[in-house]
Amino acid sequence: MRRLRFRLSISKAQLLRYYQGRVAALSVDTEQGLRLQLPLHHLRGFVGHDGLSGYFEIELNELNQLQGLRRIF
């Protein structure tokens, strides 16, 4: 398993555009220097009143399939 970390800070207004169907995935740059395409539905559980922000860790299997996602802080 591979674990990658990244930060997100997306305002409520930006998220509304995403949820209106204009964007299906986010592109995030990890601390390890990789760019990931992350389907937006994986982040829905982390959205708050002000939008989406935090420091996240994603766990991928050998086929680069999502195995876990958590907010560290």
PDB file of N, CA, C and O in Angstrom:
ATOM      1  N   MET A   1       0.839  -1.185   0.000  1.00  0.00           N
ATOM      2  CA  MET A   1       0.000   0.000   0.000  1.00  0.00           C
ATOM      3  C   MET A   1       0.884   1.248   0.000  1.00  0.00           C
ATOM      4  O   MET A   1       1.964   1.276   0.590  1.00  0.00           O
ATOM      5  N   ARG A   2       0.394   2.254  -0.670  1.00  0.00           N
ATOM      6  CA  ARG A   2       1.110   3.519  -0.721  1.00  0.00           C
ATOM      7  C   ARG A   2       0.239   4.594  -0.087  1.00  0.00           C
ATOM      8  O   ARG A   2      -0.966   4.652  -0.330  1.00  0.00           O
ATOM      9  N   ARG A   3       0.856   5.442   0.724  1.00  0.00           N
ATOM     10  CA  ARG A   3       0.140   6.545   1.370  1.00  0.00           C
ATOM     11  C   ARG A   3       0.711   7.862   0.877  1.00  0.00           C
ATOM     12  O   ARG A   3       1.925   8.063   0.845  1.00  0.00           O
ATOM     13  N   LEU A   4      -0.195   8.755   0.492  1.00  0.00           N
ATOM     14  CA  LEU A   4       0.189  10.068  -0.009  1.00  0.00           C
ATOM     15  C   LEU A   4      -0.571  11.129   0.771  1.00  0.00           C
ATOM     16  O   LEU A   4      -1.712  10.912   1.180  1.00  0.00           O
ATOM     17  N   ARG A   5       0.066  12.280   0.975  1.00  0.00           N
ATOM     18  CA  ARG A   5      -0.568  13.362   1.735  1.00  0.00           C
ATOM     19  C   ARG A   5      -0.685  14.624   0.894  1.00  0.00           C
ATOM     20  O   ARG A   5       0.167  14.927   0.059  1.00  0.00           O
ATOM     21  N   PHE A   6      -1.780  15.355   1.145  1.00  0.00           N
ATOM     22  CA  PHE A   6      -2.014  16.604   0.411  1.00  0.00           C
ATOM     23  C   PHE A   6      -2.904  17.524   1.235  1.00  0.00           C
ATOM     24  O   PHE A   6      -3.605  17.087   2.148  1.00  0.00           O
ATOM     25  N   ARG A   7      -2.859  18.802   0.895  1.00  0.00           N
ATOM     26  CA  ARG A   7      -3.698  19.817   1.535  1.00  0.00           C
ATOM     27  C   ARG A   7      -4.749  20.299   0.540  1.00  0.00           C
ATOM     28  O   ARG A   7      -4.506  20.370  -0.665  1.00  0.00           O
ATOM     29  N   LEU A   8      -5.921  20.628   1.077  1.00  0.00           N
ATOM     30  CA  LEU A   8      -6.996  21.188   0.263  1.00  0.00           C
ATOM     31  C   LEU A   8      -7.580  22.400   0.966  1.00  0.00           C
ATOM     32  O   LEU A   8      -7.692  22.429   2.191  1.00  0.00           O
ATOM     33  N   SER A   9      -7.945  23.383   0.189  1.00  0.00           N
ATOM     34  CA  SER A   9      -8.671  24.540   0.697  1.00  0.00           C
ATOM     35  C   SER A   9      -9.577  25.025  -0.430  1.00  0.00           C
ATOM     36  O   SER A   9      -9.139  25.723  -1.344  1.00  0.00           O
ATOM     37  N   ILE A  10     -10.842  24.641  -0.346  1.00  0.00           N
ATOM     38  CA  ILE A  10     -11.809  24.953  -1.398  1.00  0.00           C
ATOM     39  C   ILE A  10     -13.005  25.642  -0.748  1.00  0.00           C
ATOM     40  O   ILE A  10     -13.607  25.108   0.183  1.00  0.00           O
ATOM     41  N   SER A  11     -13.341  26.814  -1.238  1.00  0.00           N
ATOM     42  CA  SER A  11     -14.436  27.587  -0.654  1.00  0.00           C
ATOM     43  C   SER A  11     -15.788  26.942  -0.954  1.00  0.00           C
ATOM     44  O   SER A  11     -15.911  26.085  -1.829  1.00  0.00           O
ATOM     45  N   LYS A  12     -16.786  27.376  -0.209  1.00  0.00           N
ATOM     46  CA  LYS A  12     -18.149  26.883  -0.418  1.00  0.00           C
ATOM     47  C   LYS A  12     -18.635  27.214  -1.834  1.00  0.00           C
ATOM     48  O   LYS A  12     -19.290  26.390  -2.474  1.00  0.00           O
ATOM     49  N   ALA A  13     -18.316  28.417  -2.323  1.00  0.00           N
ATOM     50  CA  ALA A  13     -18.732  28.828  -3.669  1.00  0.00           C
ATOM     51  C   ALA A  13     -18.094  27.943  -4.738  1.00  0.00           C
ATOM     52  O   ALA A  13     -18.757  27.563  -5.703  1.00  0.00           O
ATOM     53  N   GLN A  14     -16.826  27.614  -4.575  1.00  0.00           N
ATOM     54  CA  GLN A  14     -16.160  26.736  -5.536  1.00  0.00           C
ATOM     55  C   GLN A  14     -16.790  25.347  -5.522  1.00  0.00           C
ATOM     56  O   GLN A  14     -17.000  24.744  -6.574  1.00  0.00           O
ATOM     57  N   LEU A  15     -17.088  24.848  -4.334  1.00  0.00           N
ATOM     58  CA  LEU A  15     -17.699  23.520  -4.232  1.00  0.00           C
ATOM     59  C   LEU A  15     -19.070  23.471  -4.892  1.00  0.00           C
ATOM     60  O   LEU A  15     -19.432  22.465  -5.502  1.00  0.00           O
ATOM     61  N   LEU A  16     -19.830  24.551  -4.774  1.00  0.00           N
ATOM     62  CA  LEU A  16     -21.146  24.584  -5.408  1.00  0.00           C
ATOM     63  C   LEU A  16     -21.031  24.395  -6.916  1.00  0.00           C
ATOM     64  O   LEU A  16     -21.854  23.705  -7.517  1.00  0.00           O
ATOM     65  N   ARG A  17     -20.027  24.997  -7.526  1.00  0.00           N
ATOM     66  CA  ARG A  17     -19.818  24.810  -8.968  1.00  0.00           C
ATOM     67  C   ARG A  17     -19.506  23.351  -9.280  1.00  0.00           C
ATOM     68  O   ARG A  17     -19.986  22.803 -10.272  1.00  0.00           O
ATOM     69  N   TYR A  18     -18.701  22.729  -8.428  1.00  0.00           N
ATOM     70  CA  TYR A  18     -18.364  21.322  -8.634  1.00  0.00           C
ATOM     71  C   TYR A  18     -19.615  20.454  -8.554  1.00  0.00           C
ATOM     72  O   TYR A  18     -19.833  19.578  -9.392  1.00  0.00           O
ATOM     73  N   TYR A  19     -20.432  20.708  -7.536  1.00  0.00           N
ATOM     74  CA  TYR A  19     -21.616  19.878  -7.335  1.00  0.00           C
ATOM     75  C   TYR A  19     -22.693  20.121  -8.384  1.00  0.00           C
ATOM     76  O   TYR A  19     -23.590  19.294  -8.547  1.00  0.00           O
ATOM     77  N   GLN A  20     -22.620  21.228  -9.086  1.00  0.00           N
ATOM     78  CA  GLN A  20     -23.585  21.487 -10.155  1.00  0.00           C
ATOM     79  C   GLN A  20     -23.236  20.719 -11.421  1.00  0.00           C
ATOM     80  O   GLN A  20     -23.884  20.888 -12.454  1.00  0.00           O
ATOM     81  N   GLY A  21     -22.222  19.882 -11.340  1.00  0.00           N
ATOM     82  CA  GLY A  21     -21.895  19.010 -12.453  1.00  0.00           C
ATOM     83  C   GLY A  21     -20.816  19.506 -13.382  1.00  0.00           C
ATOM     84  O   GLY A  21     -20.528  18.865 -14.392  1.00  0.00           O
ATOM     85  N   ARG A  22     -20.216  20.626 -13.063  1.00  0.00           N
ATOM     86  CA  ARG A  22     -19.185  21.166 -13.942  1.00  0.00           C
ATOM     87  C   ARG A  22     -17.847  20.455 -13.780  1.00  0.00           C
ATOM     88  O   ARG A  22     -17.025  20.456 -14.697  1.00  0.00           O
ATOM     89  N   VAL A  23     -17.630  19.859 -12.635  1.00  0.00           N
ATOM     90  CA  VAL A  23     -16.362  19.183 -12.361  1.00  0.00           C
ATOM     91  C   VAL A  23     -16.660  17.854 -11.685  1.00  0.00           C
ATOM     92  O   VAL A  23     -17.432  17.807 -10.727  1.00  0.00           O
ATOM     93  N   ALA A  24     -16.061  16.781 -12.169  1.00  0.00           N
ATOM     94  CA  ALA A  24     -16.282  15.456 -11.579  1.00  0.00           C
ATOM     95  C   ALA A  24     -15.131  15.031 -10.685  1.00  0.00           C
ATOM     96  O   ALA A  24     -15.299  14.169  -9.822  1.00  0.00           O
ATOM     97  N   ALA A  25     -13.946  15.638 -10.888  1.00  0.00           N
ATOM     98  CA  ALA A  25     -12.768  15.230 -10.118  1.00  0.00           C
ATOM     99  C   ALA A  25     -11.903  16.444  -9.816  1.00  0.00           C
ATOM    100  O   ALA A  25     -11.916  17.443 -10.536  1.00  0.00           O
ATOM    101  N   LEU A  26     -11.162  16.326  -8.745  1.00  0.00           N
ATOM    102  CA  LEU A  26     -10.193  17.351  -8.376  1.00  0.00           C
ATOM    103  C   LEU A  26      -8.800  16.856  -8.706  1.00  0.00           C
ATOM    104  O   LEU A  26      -8.507  15.666  -8.598  1.00  0.00           O
ATOM    105  N   SER A  27      -7.957  17.768  -9.103  1.00  0.00           N
ATOM    106  CA  SER A  27      -6.552  17.458  -9.309  1.00  0.00           C
ATOM    107  C   SER A  27      -5.809  17.988  -8.093  1.00  0.00           C
ATOM    108  O   SER A  27      -5.857  19.184  -7.805  1.00  0.00           O
ATOM    109  N   VAL A  28      -5.127  17.108  -7.385  1.00  0.00           N
ATOM    110  CA  VAL A  28      -4.391  17.515  -6.183  1.00  0.00           C
ATOM    111  C   VAL A  28      -2.923  17.145  -6.337  1.00  0.00           C
ATOM    112  O   VAL A  28      -2.579  16.099  -6.888  1.00  0.00           O
ATOM    113  N   ASP A  29      -2.072  18.026  -5.837  1.00  0.00           N
ATOM    114  CA  ASP A  29      -0.631  17.764  -5.816  1.00  0.00           C
ATOM    115  C   ASP A  29      -0.265  17.260  -4.430  1.00  0.00           C
ATOM    116  O   ASP A  29      -0.559  17.908  -3.426  1.00  0.00           O
ATOM    117  N   THR A  30       0.372  16.114  -4.382  1.00  0.00           N
ATOM    118  CA  THR A  30       0.747  15.526  -3.099  1.00  0.00           C
ATOM    119  C   THR A  30       2.091  16.069  -2.639  1.00  0.00           C
ATOM    120  O   THR A  30       2.852  16.635  -3.424  1.00  0.00           O
ATOM    121  N   GLU A  31       2.368  15.886  -1.356  1.00  0.00           N
ATOM    122  CA  GLU A  31       3.665  16.272  -0.805  1.00  0.00           C
ATOM    123  C   GLU A  31       4.797  15.471  -1.436  1.00  0.00           C
ATOM    124  O   GLU A  31       5.950  15.903  -1.432  1.00  0.00           O
ATOM    125  N   GLN A  32       4.467  14.318  -1.971  1.00  0.00           N
ATOM    126  CA  GLN A  32       5.462  13.441  -2.570  1.00  0.00           C
ATOM    127  C   GLN A  32       5.761  13.820  -4.028  1.00  0.00           C
ATOM    128  O   GLN A  32       6.554  13.153  -4.693  1.00  0.00           O
ATOM    129  N   GLY A  33       5.128  14.887  -4.519  1.00  0.00           N
ATOM    130  CA  GLY A  33       5.398  15.363  -5.866  1.00  0.00           C
ATOM    131  C   GLY A  33       4.559  14.736  -6.957  1.00  0.00           C
ATOM    132  O   GLY A  33       4.865  14.898  -8.139  1.00  0.00           O
ATOM    133  N   LEU A  34       3.515  14.028  -6.591  1.00  0.00           N
ATOM    134  CA  LEU A  34       2.628  13.402  -7.575  1.00  0.00           C
ATOM    135  C   LEU A  34       1.352  14.215  -7.722  1.00  0.00           C
ATOM    136  O   LEU A  34       0.928  14.886  -6.781  1.00  0.00           O
ATOM    137  N   ARG A  35       0.748  14.158  -8.884  1.00  0.00           N
ATOM    138  CA  ARG A  35      -0.552  14.788  -9.106  1.00  0.00           C
ATOM    139  C   ARG A  35      -1.591  13.686  -9.234  1.00  0.00           C
ATOM    140  O   ARG A  35      -1.437  12.765 -10.036  1.00  0.00           O
ATOM    141  N   LEU A  36      -2.654  13.788  -8.434  1.00  0.00           N
ATOM    142  CA  LEU A  36      -3.729  12.792  -8.435  1.00  0.00           C
ATOM    143  C   LEU A  36      -5.015  13.405  -8.960  1.00  0.00           C
ATOM    144  O   LEU A  36      -5.298  14.578  -8.718  1.00  0.00           O
ATOM    145  N   GLN A  37      -5.788  12.611  -9.677  1.00  0.00           N
ATOM    146  CA  GLN A  37      -7.156  12.956 -10.042  1.00  0.00           C
ATOM    147  C   GLN A  37      -8.043  12.237  -9.038  1.00  0.00           C
ATOM    148  O   GLN A  37      -8.097  11.007  -9.023  1.00  0.00           O
ATOM    149  N   LEU A  38      -8.729  12.986  -8.210  1.00  0.00           N
ATOM    150  CA  LEU A  38      -9.533  12.411  -7.141  1.00  0.00           C
ATOM    151  C   LEU A  38     -11.006  12.710  -7.395  1.00  0.00           C
ATOM    152  O   LEU A  38     -11.407  13.873  -7.349  1.00  0.00           O
ATOM    153  N   PRO A  39     -11.823  11.689  -7.662  1.00  0.00           N
ATOM    154  CA  PRO A  39     -13.255  11.925  -7.864  1.00  0.00           C
ATOM    155  C   PRO A  39     -13.857  12.660  -6.664  1.00  0.00           C
ATOM    156  O   PRO A  39     -13.613  12.306  -5.511  1.00  0.00           O
ATOM    157  N   LEU A  40     -14.633  13.670  -6.960  1.00  0.00           N
ATOM    158  CA  LEU A  40     -15.181  14.546  -5.928  1.00  0.00           C
ATOM    159  C   LEU A  40     -16.044  13.803  -4.917  1.00  0.00           C
ATOM    160  O   LEU A  40     -16.083  14.191  -3.749  1.00  0.00           O
ATOM    161  N   HIS A  41     -16.730  12.756  -5.328  1.00  0.00           N
ATOM    162  CA  HIS A  41     -17.627  12.067  -4.396  1.00  0.00           C
ATOM    163  C   HIS A  41     -16.867  11.446  -3.216  1.00  0.00           C
ATOM    164  O   HIS A  41     -17.468  11.200  -2.169  1.00  0.00           O
ATOM    165  N   HIS A  42     -15.580  11.193  -3.358  1.00  0.00           N
ATOM    166  CA  HIS A  42     -14.801  10.649  -2.242  1.00  0.00           C
ATOM    167  C   HIS A  42     -14.593  11.675  -1.128  1.00  0.00           C
ATOM    168  O   HIS A  42     -14.265  11.306  -0.001  1.00  0.00           O
ATOM    169  N   LEU A  43     -14.781  12.951  -1.435  1.00  0.00           N
ATOM    170  CA  LEU A  43     -14.525  14.016  -0.461  1.00  0.00           C
ATOM    171  C   LEU A  43     -15.791  14.549   0.197  1.00  0.00           C
ATOM    172  O   LEU A  43     -15.697  15.390   1.091  1.00  0.00           O
ATOM    173  N   ARG A  44     -16.946  14.101  -0.204  1.00  0.00           N
ATOM    174  CA  ARG A  44     -18.207  14.658   0.305  1.00  0.00           C
ATOM    175  C   ARG A  44     -18.330  14.593   1.823  1.00  0.00           C
ATOM    176  O   ARG A  44     -18.882  15.505   2.438  1.00  0.00           O
ATOM    177  N   GLY A  45     -17.831  13.545   2.422  1.00  0.00           N
ATOM    178  CA  GLY A  45     -17.930  13.401   3.875  1.00  0.00           C
ATOM    179  C   GLY A  45     -17.090  14.392   4.660  1.00  0.00           C
ATOM    180  O   GLY A  45     -17.227  14.491   5.879  1.00  0.00           O
ATOM    181  N   PHE A  46     -16.222  15.127   3.977  1.00  0.00           N
ATOM    182  CA  PHE A  46     -15.337  16.081   4.638  1.00  0.00           C
ATOM    183  C   PHE A  46     -15.766  17.531   4.432  1.00  0.00           C
ATOM    184  O   PHE A  46     -15.107  18.444   4.929  1.00  0.00           O
ATOM    185  N   VAL A  47     -16.853  17.754   3.710  1.00  0.00           N
ATOM    186  CA  VAL A  47     -17.312  19.106   3.410  1.00  0.00           C
ATOM    187  C   VAL A  47     -18.027  19.689   4.620  1.00  0.00           C
ATOM    188  O   VAL A  47     -18.880  19.042   5.226  1.00  0.00           O
ATOM    189  N   GLY A  48     -17.664  20.930   4.963  1.00  0.00           N
ATOM    190  CA  GLY A  48     -18.303  21.636   6.070  1.00  0.00           C
ATOM    191  C   GLY A  48     -19.051  22.858   5.555  1.00  0.00           C
ATOM    192  O   GLY A  48     -19.163  23.059   4.346  1.00  0.00           O
ATOM    193  N   HIS A  49     -19.559  23.669   6.468  1.00  0.00           N
ATOM    194  CA  HIS A  49     -20.328  24.863   6.101  1.00  0.00           C
ATOM    195  C   HIS A  49     -19.498  25.868   5.303  1.00  0.00           C
ATOM    196  O   HIS A  49     -20.038  26.596   4.471  1.00  0.00           O
ATOM    197  N   ASP A  50     -18.206  25.910   5.550  1.00  0.00           N
ATOM    198  CA  ASP A  50     -17.334  26.871   4.873  1.00  0.00           C
ATOM    199  C   ASP A  50     -16.673  26.312   3.624  1.00  0.00           C
ATOM    200  O   ASP A  50     -15.958  27.036   2.931  1.00  0.00           O
ATOM    201  N   GLY A  51     -16.894  25.062   3.328  1.00  0.00           N
ATOM    202  CA  GLY A  51     -16.266  24.440   2.164  1.00  0.00           C
ATOM    203  C   GLY A  51     -15.509  23.187   2.558  1.00  0.00           C
ATOM    204  O   GLY A  51     -15.960  22.409   3.398  1.00  0.00           O
ATOM    205  N   LEU A  52     -14.367  23.005   1.948  1.00  0.00           N
ATOM    206  CA  LEU A  52     -13.560  21.807   2.164  1.00  0.00           C
ATOM    207  C   LEU A  52     -12.120  22.228   2.396  1.00  0.00           C
ATOM    208  O   LEU A  52     -11.492  22.835   1.529  1.00  0.00           O
ATOM    209  N   SER A  53     -11.607  21.905   3.558  1.00  0.00           N
ATOM    210  CA  SER A  53     -10.209  22.239   3.826  1.00  0.00           C
ATOM    211  C   SER A  53      -9.631  21.222   4.791  1.00  0.00           C
ATOM    212  O   SER A  53     -10.351  20.580   5.556  1.00  0.00           O
ATOM    213  N   GLY A  54      -8.317  21.092   4.736  1.00  0.00           N
ATOM    214  CA  GLY A  54      -7.640  20.200   5.654  1.00  0.00           C
ATOM    215  C   GLY A  54      -6.418  19.560   5.039  1.00  0.00           C
ATOM    216  O   GLY A  54      -6.052  19.816   3.892  1.00  0.00           O
ATOM    217  N   TYR A  55      -5.817  18.738   5.829  1.00  0.00           N
ATOM    218  CA  TYR A  55      -4.626  17.978   5.463  1.00  0.00           C
ATOM    219  C   TYR A  55      -5.067  16.527   5.405  1.00  0.00           C
ATOM    220  O   TYR A  55      -5.553  15.994   6.402  1.00  0.00           O
ATOM    221  N   PHE A  56      -4.909  15.879   4.264  1.00  0.00           N
ATOM    222  CA  PHE A  56      -5.474  14.565   4.013  1.00  0.00           C
ATOM    223  C   PHE A  56      -4.401  13.530   3.701  1.00  0.00           C
ATOM    224  O   PHE A  56      -3.311  13.847   3.224  1.00  0.00           O
ATOM    225  N   GLU A  57      -4.753  12.282   3.988  1.00  0.00           N
ATOM    226  CA  GLU A  57      -3.908  11.158   3.606  1.00  0.00           C
ATOM    227  C   GLU A  57      -4.766  10.180   2.818  1.00  0.00           C
ATOM    228  O   GLU A  57      -5.853   9.796   3.249  1.00  0.00           O
ATOM    229  N   ILE A  58      -4.261   9.787   1.659  1.00  0.00           N
ATOM    230  CA  ILE A  58      -4.951   8.825   0.810  1.00  0.00           C
ATOM    231  C   ILE A  58      -4.114   7.554   0.763  1.00  0.00           C
ATOM    232  O   ILE A  58      -2.885   7.602   0.705  1.00  0.00           O
ATOM    233  N   GLU A  59      -4.793   6.435   0.789  1.00  0.00           N
ATOM    234  CA  GLU A  59      -4.114   5.141   0.721  1.00  0.00           C
ATOM    235  C   GLU A  59      -4.512   4.458  -0.584  1.00  0.00           C
ATOM    236  O   GLU A  59      -5.696   4.304  -0.882  1.00  0.00           O
ATOM    237  N   LEU A  60      -3.504   4.049  -1.357  1.00  0.00           N
ATOM    238  CA  LEU A  60      -3.719   3.409  -2.650  1.00  0.00           C
ATOM    239  C   LEU A  60      -3.129   2.010  -2.649  1.00  0.00           C
ATOM    240  O   LEU A  60      -2.108   1.757  -2.011  1.00  0.00           O
ATOM    241  N   ASN A  61      -3.779   1.100  -3.371  1.00  0.00           N
ATOM    242  CA  ASN A  61      -3.220  -0.247  -3.502  1.00  0.00           C
ATOM    243  C   ASN A  61      -2.207  -0.276  -4.651  1.00  0.00           C
ATOM    244  O   ASN A  61      -1.877   0.765  -5.220  1.00  0.00           O
ATOM    245  N   GLU A  62      -1.727  -1.453  -4.982  1.00  0.00           N
ATOM    246  CA  GLU A  62      -0.702  -1.610  -6.012  1.00  0.00           C
ATOM    247  C   GLU A  62      -1.196  -1.197  -7.399  1.00  0.00           C
ATOM    248  O   GLU A  62      -0.389  -0.896  -8.279  1.00  0.00           O
ATOM    249  N   LEU A  63      -2.511  -1.182  -7.598  1.00  0.00           N
ATOM    250  CA  LEU A  63      -3.105  -0.772  -8.873  1.00  0.00           C
ATOM    251  C   LEU A  63      -3.527   0.698  -8.853  1.00  0.00           C
ATOM    252  O   LEU A  63      -4.227   1.163  -9.752  1.00  0.00           O
ATOM    253  N   ASN A  64      -3.094   1.423  -7.815  1.00  0.00           N
ATOM    254  CA  ASN A  64      -3.436   2.838  -7.609  1.00  0.00           C
ATOM    255  C   ASN A  64      -4.933   3.059  -7.415  1.00  0.00           C
ATOM    256  O   ASN A  64      -5.463   4.109  -7.777  1.00  0.00           O
ATOM    257  N   GLN A  65      -5.601   2.079  -6.851  1.00  0.00           N
ATOM    258  CA  GLN A  65      -7.016   2.207  -6.520  1.00  0.00           C
ATOM    259  C   GLN A  65      -7.141   2.682  -5.079  1.00  0.00           C
ATOM    260  O   GLN A  65      -6.383   2.268  -4.203  1.00  0.00           O
ATOM    261  N   LEU A  66      -8.107   3.552  -4.855  1.00  0.00           N
ATOM    262  CA  LEU A  66      -8.330   4.115  -3.528  1.00  0.00           C
ATOM    263  C   LEU A  66      -8.712   3.029  -2.528  1.00  0.00           C
ATOM    264  O   LEU A  66      -9.645   2.260  -2.761  1.00  0.00           O
ATOM    265  N   GLN A  67      -7.996   2.972  -1.433  1.00  0.00           N
ATOM    266  CA  GLN A  67      -8.301   2.037  -0.353  1.00  0.00           C
ATOM    267  C   GLN A  67      -8.765   2.765   0.898  1.00  0.00           C
ATOM    268  O   GLN A  67      -9.473   2.194   1.728  1.00  0.00           O
ATOM    269  N   GLY A  68      -8.369   4.020   1.033  1.00  0.00           N
ATOM    270  CA  GLY A  68      -8.771   4.786   2.198  1.00  0.00           C
ATOM    271  C   GLY A  68      -8.434   6.255   2.025  1.00  0.00           C
ATOM    272  O   GLY A  68      -7.500   6.615   1.308  1.00  0.00           O
ATOM    273  N   LEU A  69      -9.209   7.097   2.693  1.00  0.00           N
ATOM    274  CA  LEU A  69      -8.987   8.537   2.676  1.00  0.00           C
ATOM    275  C   LEU A  69      -9.380   9.068   4.038  1.00  0.00           C
ATOM    276  O   LEU A  69     -10.467   8.776   4.535  1.00  0.00           O
ATOM    277  N   ARG A  70      -8.494   9.850   4.645  1.00  0.00           N
ATOM    278  CA  ARG A  70      -8.828  10.419   5.953  1.00  0.00           C
ATOM    279  C   ARG A  70      -8.245  11.816   6.069  1.00  0.00           C
ATOM    280  O   ARG A  70      -7.224  12.145   5.464  1.00  0.00           O
ATOM    281  N   ARG A  71      -8.936  12.635   6.875  1.00  0.00           N
ATOM    282  CA  ARG A  71      -8.418  13.967   7.169  1.00  0.00           C
ATOM    283  C   ARG A  71      -7.547  13.839   8.405  1.00  0.00           C
ATOM    284  O   ARG A  71      -7.983  13.319   9.432  1.00  0.00           O
ATOM    285  N   ILE A  72      -6.331  14.310   8.303  1.00  0.00           N
ATOM    286  CA  ILE A  72      -5.406  14.259   9.431  1.00  0.00           C
ATOM    287  C   ILE A  72      -5.669  15.442  10.353  1.00  0.00           C
ATOM    288  O   ILE A  72      -5.717  15.279  11.572  1.00  0.00           O
ATOM    289  N   PHE A  73      -5.838  16.624   9.785  1.00  0.00           N
ATOM    290  CA  PHE A  73      -6.259  17.823  10.535  1.00  0.00           C
ATOM    291  C   PHE A  73      -6.651  18.891   9.566  1.00  0.00           C
ATOM    292  O   PHE A  73      -7.039  19.985   9.977  1.00  0.00           O
TER     293      PHE A  73
END
